[in-house]
Amino acid sequence: MGGRCYAGAAGAGRGRRRASQPGGGTAITGIDSLLAEFQLVGAELRAAGLVSSHGGNLSAWTPEGTLISGEGAMLGRLRAEDLCLIGRTTRPPATDPALDAPIHRAAYALSEARVLLHAHPPYAVALTFDRNALVPLDTEGRMLLGSVPVLAHARDIVRQVGEALAERPAVLVRGHGCYARGGDLGEALRHATQLEESARLLVLRQQLSRGPAAPRPAPSS
């Protein structure tokens, strides 16, 4: 499998195809609307603290292949050249795709996903260490997500995530992060942000159920 990298309309004129791109990829400029969606959702993830500066990845299924953010791309500042199309070609991609690319492709093969989002929501990840599923207590979380599976790292994690996403809109990998699918990136973002909101409420509920801490005795004089 190989791929192509993309350049925005500012450098080539909207909707026009350029012959080549440094590194051997073909630059295509007719994806401005999809690029804008990647940029908007990436910026939202970064602003919400669901990814670090260079963490997470985004992808979308297209008839030509899987369009995915590059390895180490800054989701909060995505550029056209940060995107890579993994298609049916032997030409190597000009941009290295995210290491999670096999999981993204498995999700498209095994589920109804048309986009996939990978993030590292801190409250949700913190809760993965002592449970096999994250079950929201809040109404919105129960209605939108239901019980969210927590998977352990394994040799077949790619298949496990793909199969879990066939049943649920989001899945967690213990100590790592979440994968959320959708019909578009806006829907996937909704799933990811709701997952973190439900996780925060679970943590808050746990803290409140413990009651106030006992006061410390005054130091003896």
Buried (B, 14 or more C-beta within 10 A) or exposed (E): BBBBBBBBBEEBEEEEEBEEBEEEBBBBBEBBEBBEBBBBBBBBBBEBEBBBEEBBBBBBBEEBBBBBBBBEBBBBEBBBBBBBBBBEBEEEBBBBBBEBBBBBBBBBEBBEBBBBBBBBBBBBBBBBEEEEBBEBEBEEBEEBBBBBBBBEEEEEBBBBBBBBBBEBBBBBBBEBBBBBBBEBBEBBBBBBBBBBBBBBBBBEEEEEEEEEEEEEEEEEE
